[in-house]
């Protein structure tokens, strides 16, 4: 399959918020163009996008996966769903054997032991044999992979150790865990450091979102009153501080459609063409990425916003971020940043395409809100709504997939 990519660019203004904290509790930041910028990590927006798939029913649950260390417990539950006669303890034993047979490393989890004064403190960390084993790392498995492993376990339940000694069964259990990937695995990939043949190359790359302008973090001093205080007990029941900032963010993600199609592989349904699930996954990603929002401190700040402008490009050359349009920070001398940020993009995008693009094979769509974004109107085909944008891009992806190599 010929290589082609979807680039998704968004400008989004968020009010005072703390979407993504560092180890000190402050909003993450970075320096770009010699100026401090607000930053939201790629991991935070990937997680928000994955959550949005299910929360908004963009994808059927059967097309999604689960990422967890508790893979033995999850698989044990699936085993009992497939065969209710299997006891809980037997299901856990079967699951542990099958997970280990895939090549994944599992261990009994450790936890801090409680110590009393005068007690022997030699064993601060102790293994608790009554707890189910866990993977040593987060494991990403699709619904169909878990169901396949559960059926495999039930098939060999009579003597799972002997069942797994069979050469063909050893190969089969590994194949089950590494085929029929869910859409989120196909998009975001899967990495297992000590079992590289289990890895899946991500079809999506997400950049850290950064502000288009200089940002300095601020701090909010707050107090909480004890409702049961009497008049003779003045003062706050609790005081504290929380750091925050506000910013107009430039967000960017690149989706390799060819890699997405390869990753889905045998995950394609038998009752539909090979193009349909790739289109469905691409559409879900565009809408999920555009509309999702990290929820850090959201109860404190209520920072519910959507992008002011979205630009989507379908290109055959290579992914291209337009972040360099903001290497010199937007000044916002007139009191805002969106208008100037849109003007920067409207000037920068044609220059990049002229110098490096392929006009004949590149398609562009624009979704924008409000008069401050009007300078982007001529960058590409305007969409009136996110639904129209997603459908238009999906149709173009399908048509491109149908073309012979």
Order of alpha helices (4+ residues) and beta strands (2+ residues): beta-beta-beta-alpha-beta-alpha-alpha-beta-beta-beta-beta-beta-alpha-alpha-alpha-alpha-beta-beta-beta-beta-alpha-alpha-alpha-beta-alpha-beta-beta-alpha
